[in-house]
Amino acid sequence: MFIINITYKTELTVIDQFIDAHIKFLNKHYELGHFIASGRKEPRTGGVILSPMTSTSKLENIILEDPFKINELADYELIEFIPSKTSEALNFLKQDC
């Protein structure tokens, strides 16, 4: 599983011009099962995506499709995360260590 930490490199007025395209990108990858949660940071300096994928290279290729990445509007940090303890509602996320 990965936490994708997105940090904007430009003003929000520019980011807002690409929000619809970014949402279309997100929707595609939710449908494909690549993403399980996403949202903006507060204060609004970027966003976070949770991905159940296990391949760094495949996830990096997916990120290349994001309009924020294509237009060099944001930096991306991939944090690999292996959930070993969760609430009952999130048991499906647990991975054997």
Biopython code that builds the backbone (N, CA, C, O; Angstrom):
import numpy as np
from Bio.PDB.StructureBuilder import StructureBuilder

atoms = [
    (1, "MET", "N", (0.851, -1.172, 0.000)),
    (1, "MET", "CA", (0.000, 0.000, 0.000)),
    (1, "MET", "C", (0.894, 1.232, 0.000)),
    (1, "MET", "O", (2.000, 1.218, 0.541)),
    (2, "PHE", "N", (0.398, 2.281, -0.610)),
    (2, "PHE", "CA", (1.158, 3.527, -0.668)),
    (2, "PHE", "C", (0.305, 4.712, -0.241)),
    (2, "PHE", "O", (-0.898, 4.765, -0.496)),
    (3, "ILE", "N", (0.956, 5.646, 0.406)),
    (3, "ILE", "CA", (0.418, 6.977, 0.625)),
    (3, "ILE", "C", (1.103, 7.854, -0.415)),
    (3, "ILE", "O", (2.331, 7.931, -0.464)),
    (4, "ILE", "N", (0.309, 8.509, -1.238)),
    (4, "ILE", "CA", (0.847, 9.427, -2.236)),
    (4, "ILE", "C", (0.632, 10.836, -1.695)),
    (4, "ILE", "O", (-0.501, 11.306, -1.594)),
    (5, "ASN", "N", (1.718, 11.498, -1.354)),
    (5, "ASN", "CA", (1.666, 12.842, -0.796)),
    (5, "ASN", "C", (1.929, 13.835, -1.928)),
    (5, "ASN", "O", (3.021, 13.868, -2.495)),
    (6, "ILE", "N", (0.931, 14.631, -2.244)),
    (6, "ILE", "CA", (1.019, 15.597, -3.342)),
    (6, "ILE", "C", (1.189, 16.996, -2.751)),
    (6, "ILE", "O", (0.433, 17.402, -1.868)),
    (7, "THR", "N", (2.177, 17.719, -3.242)),
    (7, "THR", "CA", (2.424, 19.091, -2.784)),
    (7, "THR", "C", (2.420, 20.013, -3.995)),
    (7, "THR", "O", (3.201, 19.834, -4.930)),
    (8, "TYR", "N", (1.534, 20.997, -3.965)),
    (8, "TYR", "CA", (1.432, 21.948, -5.076)),
    (8, "TYR", "C", (2.693, 22.794, -5.182)),
    (8, "TYR", "O", (3.302, 23.160, -4.177)),
    (9, "LYS", "N", (3.076, 23.101, -6.432)),
    (9, "LYS", "CA", (4.239, 23.953, -6.702)),
    (9, "LYS", "C", (3.829, 25.304, -7.271)),
    (9, "LYS", "O", (4.685, 26.111, -7.632)),
    (10, "THR", "N", (2.538, 25.552, -7.354)),
    (10, "THR", "CA", (2.050, 26.774, -7.970)),
    (10, "THR", "C", (0.831, 27.282, -7.206)),
    (10, "THR", "O", (0.363, 26.643, -6.264)),
    (11, "GLU", "N", (0.332, 28.423, -7.620)),
    (11, "GLU", "CA", (-0.797, 29.055, -6.944)),
    (11, "GLU", "C", (-2.094, 28.274, -7.165)),
    (11, "GLU", "O", (-2.249, 27.586, -8.174)),
    (12, "LEU", "N", (-3.011, 28.386, -6.223)),
    (12, "LEU", "CA", (-4.280, 27.670, -6.309)),
    (12, "LEU", "C", (-5.108, 28.072, -7.525)),
    (12, "LEU", "O", (-5.887, 27.264, -8.031)),
    (13, "THR", "N", (-4.954, 29.293, -7.996)),
    (13, "THR", "CA", (-5.703, 29.709, -9.183)),
    (13, "THR", "C", (-5.303, 28.867, -10.398)),
    (13, "THR", "O", (-6.132, 28.585, -11.263)),
    (14, "VAL", "N", (-4.054, 28.476, -10.458)),
    (14, "VAL", "CA", (-3.580, 27.604, -11.541)),
    (14, "VAL", "C", (-4.054, 26.174, -11.295)),
    (14, "VAL", "O", (-4.542, 25.516, -12.214)),
    (15, "ILE", "N", (-3.915, 25.692, -10.065)),
    (15, "ILE", "CA", (-4.375, 24.342, -9.698)),
    (15, "ILE", "C", (-5.846, 24.179, -10.058)),
    (15, "ILE", "O", (-6.237, 23.165, -10.636)),
    (16, "ASP", "N", (-6.659, 25.169, -9.720)),
    (16, "ASP", "CA", (-8.100, 25.092, -9.954)),
    (16, "ASP", "C", (-8.452, 24.937, -11.434)),
    (16, "ASP", "O", (-9.512, 24.403, -11.760)),
    (17, "GLN", "N", (-7.595, 25.387, -12.316)),
    (17, "GLN", "CA", (-7.831, 25.230, -13.753)),
    (17, "GLN", "C", (-7.730, 23.760, -14.194)),
    (17, "GLN", "O", (-8.230, 23.392, -15.256)),
    (18, "PHE", "N", (-7.082, 22.929, -13.371)),
    (18, "PHE", "CA", (-6.852, 21.522, -13.719)),
    (18, "PHE", "C", (-7.602, 20.553, -12.800)),
    (18, "PHE", "O", (-7.427, 19.339, -12.906)),
    (19, "ILE", "N", (-8.436, 21.083, -11.900)),
    (19, "ILE", "CA", (-9.141, 20.227, -10.935)),
    (19, "ILE", "C", (-10.058, 19.227, -11.637)),
    (19, "ILE", "O", (-10.056, 18.050, -11.276)),
    (20, "ASP", "N", (-10.831, 19.651, -12.613)),
    (20, "ASP", "CA", (-11.748, 18.732, -13.293)),
    (20, "ASP", "C", (-10.989, 17.584, -13.961)),
    (20, "ASP", "O", (-11.416, 16.432, -13.892)),
    (21, "ALA", "N", (-9.881, 17.895, -14.599)),
    (21, "ALA", "CA", (-9.075, 16.851, -15.247)),
    (21, "ALA", "C", (-8.457, 15.930, -14.200)),
    (21, "ALA", "O", (-8.356, 14.722, -14.415)),
    (22, "HIS", "N", (-8.044, 16.497, -13.069)),
    (22, "HIS", "CA", (-7.479, 15.686, -11.983)),
    (22, "HIS", "C", (-8.543, 14.738, -11.421)),
    (22, "HIS", "O", (-8.249, 13.574, -11.148)),
    (23, "ILE", "N", (-9.761, 15.221, -11.249)),
    (23, "ILE", "CA", (-10.854, 14.381, -10.744)),
    (23, "ILE", "C", (-11.166, 13.255, -11.728)),
    (23, "ILE", "O", (-11.445, 12.130, -11.314)),
    (24, "LYS", "N", (-11.122, 13.548, -13.011)),
    (24, "LYS", "CA", (-11.326, 12.509, -14.030)),
    (24, "LYS", "C", (-10.234, 11.438, -13.906)),
    (24, "LYS", "O", (-10.525, 10.245, -13.986)),
    (25, "PHE", "N", (-8.994, 11.858, -13.712)),
    (25, "PHE", "CA", (-7.874, 10.940, -13.482)),
    (25, "PHE", "C", (-8.143, 10.084, -12.250)),
    (25, "PHE", "O", (-7.989, 8.864, -12.298)),
    (26, "LEU", "N", (-8.547, 10.716, -11.144)),
    (26, "LEU", "CA", (-8.845, 9.973, -9.918)),
    (26, "LEU", "C", (-9.950, 8.952, -10.144)),
    (26, "LEU", "O", (-9.821, 7.792, -9.751)),
    (27, "ASN", "N", (-11.038, 9.385, -10.778)),
    (27, "ASN", "CA", (-12.173, 8.489, -11.010)),
    (27, "ASN", "C", (-11.767, 7.253, -11.807)),
    (27, "ASN", "O", (-12.194, 6.142, -11.495)),
    (28, "LYS", "N", (-10.954, 7.443, -12.823)),
    (28, "LYS", "CA", (-10.469, 6.319, -13.636)),
    (28, "LYS", "C", (-9.750, 5.297, -12.753)),
    (28, "LYS", "O", (-9.977, 4.093, -12.869)),
    (29, "HIS", "N", (-8.895, 5.786, -11.884)),
    (29, "HIS", "CA", (-8.080, 4.872, -11.081)),
    (29, "HIS", "C", (-8.830, 4.306, -9.877)),
    (29, "HIS", "O", (-8.440, 3.266, -9.346)),
    (30, "TYR", "N", (-9.891, 4.969, -9.441)),
    (30, "TYR", "CA", (-10.788, 4.340, -8.471)),
    (30, "TYR", "C", (-11.495, 3.158, -9.133)),
    (30, "TYR", "O", (-11.587, 2.078, -8.550)),
    (31, "GLU", "N", (-11.988, 3.366, -10.340)),
    (31, "GLU", "CA", (-12.690, 2.297, -11.066)),
    (31, "GLU", "C", (-11.779, 1.095, -11.318)),
    (31, "GLU", "O", (-12.240, -0.047, -11.305)),
    (32, "LEU", "N", (-10.502, 1.344, -11.542)),
    (32, "LEU", "CA", (-9.543, 0.265, -11.792)),
    (32, "LEU", "C", (-9.030, -0.374, -10.497)),
    (32, "LEU", "O", (-8.290, -1.357, -10.540)),
    (33, "GLY", "N", (-9.422, 0.187, -9.347)),
    (33, "GLY", "CA", (-8.999, -0.351, -8.061)),
    (33, "GLY", "C", (-7.616, 0.090, -7.624)),
    (33, "GLY", "O", (-7.049, -0.476, -6.689)),
    (34, "HIS", "N", (-7.063, 1.105, -8.298)),
    (34, "HIS", "CA", (-5.720, 1.588, -7.966)),
    (34, "HIS", "C", (-5.716, 2.537, -6.773)),
    (34, "HIS", "O", (-4.698, 2.666, -6.093)),
    (35, "PHE", "N", (-6.840, 3.203, -6.509)),
    (35, "PHE", "CA", (-6.950, 4.150, -5.408)),
    (35, "PHE", "C", (-8.110, 3.748, -4.512)),
    (35, "PHE", "O", (-9.128, 3.250, -4.993)),
    (36, "ILE", "N", (-7.959, 3.965, -3.196)),
    (36, "ILE", "CA", (-9.049, 3.638, -2.279)),
    (36, "ILE", "C", (-9.517, 4.838, -1.452)),
    (36, "ILE", "O", (-10.576, 4.777, -0.827)),
    (37, "ALA", "N", (-8.755, 5.910, -1.441)),
    (37, "ALA", "CA", (-9.161, 7.133, -0.726)),
    (37, "ALA", "C", (-8.305, 8.285, -1.242)),
    (37, "ALA", "O", (-7.167, 8.089, -1.668)),
    (38, "SER", "N", (-8.870, 9.484, -1.194)),
    (38, "SER", "CA", (-8.106, 10.667, -1.592)),
    (38, "SER", "C", (-8.777, 11.900, -1.007)),
    (38, "SER", "O", (-9.944, 11.869, -0.619)),
    (39, "GLY", "N", (-8.021, 12.972, -0.954)),
    (39, "GLY", "CA", (-8.577, 14.229, -0.464)),
    (39, "GLY", "C", (-7.504, 15.299, -0.390)),
    (39, "GLY", "O", (-6.312, 15.026, -0.533)),
    (40, "ARG", "N", (-7.952, 16.509, -0.166)),
    (40, "ARG", "CA", (-7.016, 17.626, -0.100)),
    (40, "ARG", "C", (-6.460, 17.782, 1.300)),
    (40, "ARG", "O", (-7.069, 17.359, 2.283)),
    (41, "LYS", "N", (-5.295, 18.394, 1.368)),
    (41, "LYS", "CA", (-4.692, 18.735, 2.653)),
    (41, "LYS", "C", (-5.314, 20.030, 3.156)),
    (41, "LYS", "O", (-5.827, 20.830, 2.374)),
    (42, "GLU", "N", (-5.262, 20.223, 4.445)),
    (42, "GLU", "CA", (-5.715, 21.470, 5.045)),
    (42, "GLU", "C", (-4.599, 21.990, 5.932)),
    (42, "GLU", "O", (-4.252, 21.308, 6.896)),
    (43, "PRO", "N", (-4.017, 23.145, 5.674)),
    (43, "PRO", "CA", (-4.392, 24.077, 4.615)),
    (43, "PRO", "C", (-4.147, 23.467, 3.232)),
    (43, "PRO", "O", (-3.406, 22.495, 3.087)),
    (44, "ARG", "N", (-4.772, 24.046, 2.245)),
    (44, "ARG", "CA", (-4.793, 23.495, 0.892)),
    (44, "ARG", "C", (-3.454, 23.709, 0.181)),
    (44, "ARG", "O", (-3.290, 24.626, -0.624)),
    (45, "THR", "N", (-2.518, 22.841, 0.503)),
    (45, "THR", "CA", (-1.177, 22.888, -0.095)),
    (45, "THR", "C", (-0.932, 21.687, -1.000)),
    (45, "THR", "O", (0.156, 21.533, -1.555)),
    (46, "GLY", "N", (-1.943, 20.841, -1.147)),
    (46, "GLY", "CA", (-1.805, 19.635, -1.948)),
    (46, "GLY", "C", (-2.867, 18.637, -1.545)),
    (46, "GLY", "O", (-3.942, 19.009, -1.073)),
    (47, "GLY", "N", (-2.554, 17.354, -1.736)),
    (47, "GLY", "CA", (-3.520, 16.322, -1.408)),
    (47, "GLY", "C", (-2.831, 15.018, -1.057)),
    (47, "GLY", "O", (-1.605, 14.909, -1.079)),
    (48, "VAL", "N", (-3.653, 14.033, -0.733)),
    (48, "VAL", "CA", (-3.174, 12.713, -0.369)),
    (48, "VAL", "C", (-4.047, 11.684, -1.080)),
    (48, "VAL", "O", (-5.266, 11.833, -1.152)),
    (49, "ILE", "N", (-3.407, 10.635, -1.605)),
    (49, "ILE", "CA", (-4.112, 9.511, -2.214)),
    (49, "ILE", "C", (-3.608, 8.248, -1.525)),
    (49, "ILE", "O", (-2.406, 8.095, -1.307)),
    (50, "LEU", "N", (-4.524, 7.341, -1.179)),
    (50, "LEU", "CA", (-4.141, 6.029, -0.674)),
    (50, "LEU", "C", (-4.317, 5.012, -1.791)),
    (50, "LEU", "O", (-5.364, 4.957, -2.437)),
    (51, "SER", "N", (-3.295, 4.218, -2.007)),
    (51, "SER", "CA", (-3.319, 3.222, -3.069)),
    (51, "SER", "C", (-2.966, 1.850, -2.501)),
    (51, "SER", "O", (-1.969, 1.715, -1.791)),
    (52, "PRO", "N", (-3.773, 0.829, -2.807)),
    (52, "PRO", "CA", (-3.456, -0.519, -2.346)),
    (52, "PRO", "C", (-2.412, -1.217, -3.216)),
    (52, "PRO", "O", (-2.074, -2.373, -2.963)),
    (53, "MET", "N", (-1.908, -0.546, -4.212)),
    (53, "MET", "CA", (-0.943, -1.168, -5.129)),
    (53, "MET", "C", (0.331, -1.556, -4.377)),
    (53, "MET", "O", (0.662, -0.967, -3.348)),
    (54, "THR", "N", (1.033, -2.546, -4.902)),
    (54, "THR", "CA", (2.262, -3.008, -4.262)),
    (54, "THR", "C", (3.495, -2.750, -5.122)),
    (54, "THR", "O", (4.620, -2.964, -4.671)),
    (55, "SER", "N", (3.293, -2.295, -6.347)),
    (55, "SER", "CA", (4.409, -2.046, -7.253)),
    (55, "SER", "C", (4.695, -0.548, -7.357)),
    (55, "SER", "O", (3.861, 0.224, -7.828)),
    (56, "THR", "N", (5.883, -0.154, -6.912)),
    (56, "THR", "CA", (6.279, 1.251, -7.014)),
    (56, "THR", "C", (6.307, 1.701, -8.463)),
    (56, "THR", "O", (5.806, 2.779, -8.783)),
    (57, "SER", "N", (6.879, 0.902, -9.338)),
    (57, "SER", "CA", (7.021, 1.323, -10.739)),
    (57, "SER", "C", (5.661, 1.477, -11.423)),
    (57, "SER", "O", (5.471, 2.407, -12.207)),
    (58, "LYS", "N", (4.716, 0.581, -11.140)),
    (58, "LYS", "CA", (3.382, 0.712, -11.738)),
    (58, "LYS", "C", (2.687, 1.967, -11.223)),
    (58, "LYS", "O", (2.031, 2.676, -11.986)),
    (59, "LEU", "N", (2.832, 2.236, -9.934)),
    (59, "LEU", "CA", (2.215, 3.433, -9.363)),
    (59, "LEU", "C", (2.856, 4.698, -9.929)),
    (59, "LEU", "O", (2.156, 5.671, -10.208)),
    (60, "GLU", "N", (4.161, 4.696, -10.098)),
    (60, "GLU", "CA", (4.846, 5.851, -10.705)),
    (60, "GLU", "C", (4.327, 6.100, -12.117)),
    (60, "GLU", "O", (4.164, 7.253, -12.515)),
    (61, "ASN", "N", (4.066, 5.045, -12.877)),
    (61, "ASN", "CA", (3.527, 5.196, -14.236)),
    (61, "ASN", "C", (2.114, 5.769, -14.215)),
    (61, "ASN", "O", (1.754, 6.568, -15.079)),
    (62, "ILE", "N", (1.319, 5.367, -13.240)),
    (62, "ILE", "CA", (-0.030, 5.921, -13.100)),
    (62, "ILE", "C", (0.039, 7.413, -12.794)),
    (62, "ILE", "O", (-0.709, 8.201, -13.372)),
    (63, "ILE", "N", (0.925, 7.801, -11.897)),
    (63, "ILE", "CA", (1.064, 9.211, -11.527)),
    (63, "ILE", "C", (1.423, 10.071, -12.734)),
    (63, "ILE", "O", (1.039, 11.238, -12.808)),
    (64, "LEU", "N", (2.156, 9.495, -13.670)),
    (64, "LEU", "CA", (2.515, 10.248, -14.885)),
    (64, "LEU", "C", (1.297, 10.688, -15.679)),
    (64, "LEU", "O", (1.403, 11.588, -16.512)),
    (65, "GLU", "N", (0.132, 10.069, -15.440)),
    (65, "GLU", "CA", (-1.114, 10.420, -16.132)),
    (65, "GLU", "C", (-1.838, 11.594, -15.475)),
    (65, "GLU", "O", (-2.726, 12.187, -16.086)),
    (66, "ASP", "N", (-1.474, 11.934, -14.250)),
    (66, "ASP", "CA", (-2.175, 12.989, -13.517)),
    (66, "ASP", "C", (-1.899, 14.347, -14.169)),
    (66, "ASP", "O", (-0.740, 14.710, -14.373)),
    (67, "PRO", "N", (-2.951, 15.095, -14.494)),
    (67, "PRO", "CA", (-2.749, 16.425, -15.083)),
    (67, "PRO", "C", (-1.860, 17.333, -14.235)),
    (67, "PRO", "O", (-1.155, 18.182, -14.781)),
    (68, "PHE", "N", (-1.882, 17.171, -12.914)),
    (68, "PHE", "CA", (-0.991, 17.967, -12.077)),
    (68, "PHE", "C", (0.465, 17.618, -12.361)),
    (68, "PHE", "O", (1.327, 18.496, -12.348)),
    (69, "LYS", "N", (0.742, 16.358, -12.614)),
    (69, "LYS", "CA", (2.108, 15.918, -12.933)),
    (69, "LYS", "C", (2.474, 16.322, -14.362)),
    (69, "LYS", "O", (3.556, 16.857, -14.603)),
    (70, "ILE", "N", (1.572, 16.066, -15.301)),
    (70, "ILE", "CA", (1.814, 16.394, -16.713)),
    (70, "ILE", "C", (2.186, 17.861, -16.877)),
    (70, "ILE", "O", (3.074, 18.202, -17.658)),
    (71, "ASN", "N", (1.499, 18.728, -16.133)),
    (71, "ASN", "CA", (1.710, 20.171, -16.248)),
    (71, "ASN", "C", (2.671, 20.733, -15.207)),
    (71, "ASN", "O", (2.780, 21.947, -15.037)),
    (72, "GLU", "N", (3.370, 19.831, -14.510)),
    (72, "GLU", "CA", (4.396, 20.208, -13.527)),
    (72, "GLU", "C", (3.866, 21.165, -12.463)),
    (72, "GLU", "O", (4.522, 22.141, -12.098)),
    (73, "LEU", "N", (2.655, 20.860, -11.970)),
    (73, "LEU", "CA", (2.013, 21.704, -10.963)),
    (73, "LEU", "C", (2.230, 21.207, -9.544)),
    (73, "LEU", "O", (1.959, 21.924, -8.580)),
    (74, "ALA", "N", (2.727, 19.958, -9.414)),
    (74, "ALA", "CA", (2.855, 19.376, -8.076)),
    (74, "ALA", "C", (4.026, 18.404, -8.020)),
    (74, "ALA", "O", (4.454, 17.844, -9.029)),
    (75, "ASP", "N", (4.522, 18.229, -6.806)),
    (75, "ASP", "CA", (5.520, 17.200, -6.516)),
    (75, "ASP", "C", (4.804, 16.033, -5.855)),
    (75, "ASP", "O", (3.794, 16.218, -5.177)),
    (76, "TYR", "N", (5.329, 14.835, -6.052)),
    (76, "TYR", "CA", (4.720, 13.606, -5.537)),
    (76, "TYR", "C", (5.739, 12.855, -4.694)),
    (76, "TYR", "O", (6.877, 12.647, -5.115)),
    (77, "GLU", "N", (5.323, 12.453, -3.509)),
    (77, "GLU", "CA", (6.141, 11.620, -2.633)),
    (77, "GLU", "C", (5.376, 10.321, -2.409)),
    (77, "GLU", "O", (4.229, 10.342, -1.964)),
    (78, "LEU", "N", (6.011, 9.190, -2.719)),
    (78, "LEU", "CA", (5.397, 7.885, -2.485)),
    (78, "LEU", "C", (5.943, 7.323, -1.180)),
    (78, "LEU", "O", (7.153, 7.185, -1.004)),
    (79, "ILE", "N", (5.038, 7.005, -0.277)),
    (79, "ILE", "CA", (5.411, 6.446, 1.020)),
    (79, "ILE", "C", (4.809, 5.051, 1.093)),
    (79, "ILE", "O", (3.589, 4.895, 1.151)),
    (80, "GLU", "N", (5.673, 4.036, 1.090)),
    (80, "GLU", "CA", (5.153, 2.675, 1.207)),
    (80, "GLU", "C", (4.730, 2.436, 2.653)),
    (80, "GLU", "O", (5.437, 2.800, 3.592)),
    (81, "PHE", "N", (3.571, 1.823, 2.807)),
    (81, "PHE", "CA", (2.949, 1.653, 4.117)),
    (81, "PHE", "C", (2.383, 0.242, 4.186)),
    (81, "PHE", "O", (1.617, -0.167, 3.314)),
    (82, "ILE", "N", (2.756, -0.497, 5.214)),
    (82, "ILE", "CA", (2.258, -1.866, 5.382)),
    (82, "ILE", "C", (1.379, -1.889, 6.633)),
    (82, "ILE", "O", (1.891, -1.989, 7.747)),
    (83, "PRO", "N", (0.052, -1.796, 6.453)),
    (83, "PRO", "CA", (-0.847, -1.796, 7.604)),
    (83, "PRO", "C", (-0.789, -3.140, 8.334)),
    (83, "PRO", "O", (-1.032, -4.187, 7.734)),
    (84, "SER", "N", (-0.471, -3.105, 9.610)),
    (84, "SER", "CA", (-0.439, -4.326, 10.405)),
    (84, "SER", "C", (-1.520, -4.321, 11.484)),
    (84, "SER", "O", (-1.814, -5.362, 12.072)),
    (85, "LYS", "N", (-2.111, -3.161, 11.746)),
    (85, "LYS", "CA", (-3.185, -3.047, 12.728)),
    (85, "LYS", "C", (-4.191, -2.020, 12.210)),
    (85, "LYS", "O", (-3.814, -0.939, 11.756)),
    (86, "THR", "N", (-5.474, -2.373, 12.285)),
    (86, "THR", "CA", (-6.531, -1.477, 11.816)),
    (86, "THR", "C", (-7.758, -1.635, 12.708)),
    (86, "THR", "O", (-7.827, -2.546, 13.533)),
    (87, "SER", "N", (-8.710, -0.749, 12.532)),
    (87, "SER", "CA", (-10.020, -0.948, 13.140)),
    (87, "SER", "C", (-10.696, -2.097, 12.399)),
    (87, "SER", "O", (-10.259, -2.485, 11.316)),
    (88, "GLU", "N", (-11.772, -2.645, 12.988)),
    (88, "GLU", "CA", (-12.471, -3.750, 12.323)),
    (88, "GLU", "C", (-12.964, -3.360, 10.939)),
    (88, "GLU", "O", (-12.928, -4.171, 10.013)),
    (89, "ALA", "N", (-13.424, -2.127, 10.795)),
    (89, "ALA", "CA", (-13.961, -1.676, 9.505)),
    (89, "ALA", "C", (-12.905, -1.662, 8.404)),
    (89, "ALA", "O", (-13.234, -1.737, 7.220)),
    (90, "LEU", "N", (-11.639, -1.567, 8.797)),
    (90, "LEU", "CA", (-10.557, -1.487, 7.816)),
    (90, "LEU", "C", (-9.682, -2.738, 7.798)),
    (90, "LEU", "O", (-8.556, -2.690, 7.302)),
    (91, "ASN", "N", (-10.173, -3.845, 8.324)),
    (91, "ASN", "CA", (-9.399, -5.086, 8.348)),
    (91, "ASN", "C", (-8.909, -5.511, 6.964)),
    (91, "ASN", "O", (-7.856, -6.136, 6.844)),
    (92, "PHE", "N", (-9.660, -5.178, 5.931)),
    (92, "PHE", "CA", (-9.274, -5.567, 4.572)),
    (92, "PHE", "C", (-7.939, -4.948, 4.146)),
    (92, "PHE", "O", (-7.327, -5.400, 3.178)),
    (93, "LEU", "N", (-7.492, -3.927, 4.859)),
    (93, "LEU", "CA", (-6.220, -3.266, 4.523)),
    (93, "LEU", "C", (-4.997, -3.978, 5.104)),
    (93, "LEU", "O", (-3.880, -3.787, 4.622)),
    (94, "LYS", "N", (-5.206, -4.794, 6.135)),
    (94, "LYS", "CA", (-4.072, -5.405, 6.823)),
    (94, "LYS", "C", (-3.291, -6.331, 5.888)),
    (94, "LYS", "O", (-3.852, -7.065, 5.074)),
    (95, "GLN", "N", (-1.996, -6.258, 6.046)),
    (95, "GLN", "CA", (-1.088, -7.126, 5.282)),
    (95, "GLN", "C", (-0.214, -7.874, 6.261)),
    (95, "GLN", "O", (0.155, -7.358, 7.316)),
    (96, "ASP", "N", (0.110, -9.099, 5.893)),
    (96, "ASP", "CA", (1.049, -9.861, 6.728)),
    (96, "ASP", "C", (2.425, -9.263, 6.583)),
    (96, "ASP", "O", (2.859, -8.944, 5.476)),
    (97, "CYS", "N", (3.104, -9.111, 7.682)),
    (97, "CYS", "CA", (4.456, -8.535, 7.664)),
    (97, "CYS", "C", (5.497, -9.602, 7.390)),
    (97, "CYS", "O", (6.690, -9.303, 7.339)),
]
sb = StructureBuilder()
sb.init_structure("model")
sb.init_model(0)
sb.init_chain("A")
sb.init_seg("    ")
for serial, (resi, resn, name, xyz) in enumerate(atoms, 1):
    if name == "N":
        sb.init_residue(resn, " ", resi, " ")
    sb.init_atom(name, np.array(xyz, "f"), 0.0, 1.0, " ", f" {name:<3s}", serial, name[0])
structure = sb.get_structure()
